[in-house]
Amino acid sequence: MFAAVPWHWWLGAGLLLAGIGAVVSLVAGYLRAVEAKKHPTRAQRRAQQQ
């Protein structure tokens, strides 16, 4: 019983970090996708011109 409280605390801390990482990744991926349409790379610009 003594190990139950610390175990749950560490489990919760790990899940919190994983959740924060997932949210940050989703936001970064969304912004990257949106910005890529506004600012195409050289290869994309060349493909559009041809």
C-alpha positions in Angstrom: 0.0 0.0 0.0 2.9 2.4 0.7 4.0 2.2 -3.0 0.6 2.9 -4.4 0.7 6.7 -3.9 4.1 7.3 -5.4 3.4 4.9 -8.3 0.2 6.8 -9.2 2.0 10.1 -8.9 4.7 9.1 -11.3 2.2 7.5 -13.7 0.2 10.7 -13.7 3.4 12.8 -14.3 4.4 10.6 -17.2 0.9 10.8 -18.8 0.9 14.6 -18.3 4.2 14.9 -20.1 3.0 12.7 -22.9 -0.1 14.7 -23.3 1.7 18.0 -23.4 4.1 16.5 -26.0 1.2 15.3 -28.1 -0.5 18.8 -28.0 2.7 20.6 -28.9 3.3 18.1 -31.8 -0.2 18.6 -33.1 0.1 22.4 -33.0 3.5 22.4 -34.6 2.3 20.0 -37.4 -0.7 22.2 -38.1 1.3 25.4 -38.2 3.9 23.7 -40.4 1.2 22.5 -42.9 -0.5 25.9 -43.0 2.7 27.9 -43.4 3.9 25.5 -46.1 1.0 26.6 -48.3 1.8 30.3 -47.7 5.5 29.9 -48.3 6.3 27.2 -50.9 9.8 25.8 -51.3 11.9 26.4 -54.4 11.0 22.9 -55.7 7.3 23.7 -55.3 7.6 27.0 -57.0 9.4 25.5 -60.0 6.8 22.8 -60.3 4.0 25.5 -60.4 5.8 27.5 -63.1 6.2 24.5 -65.4 
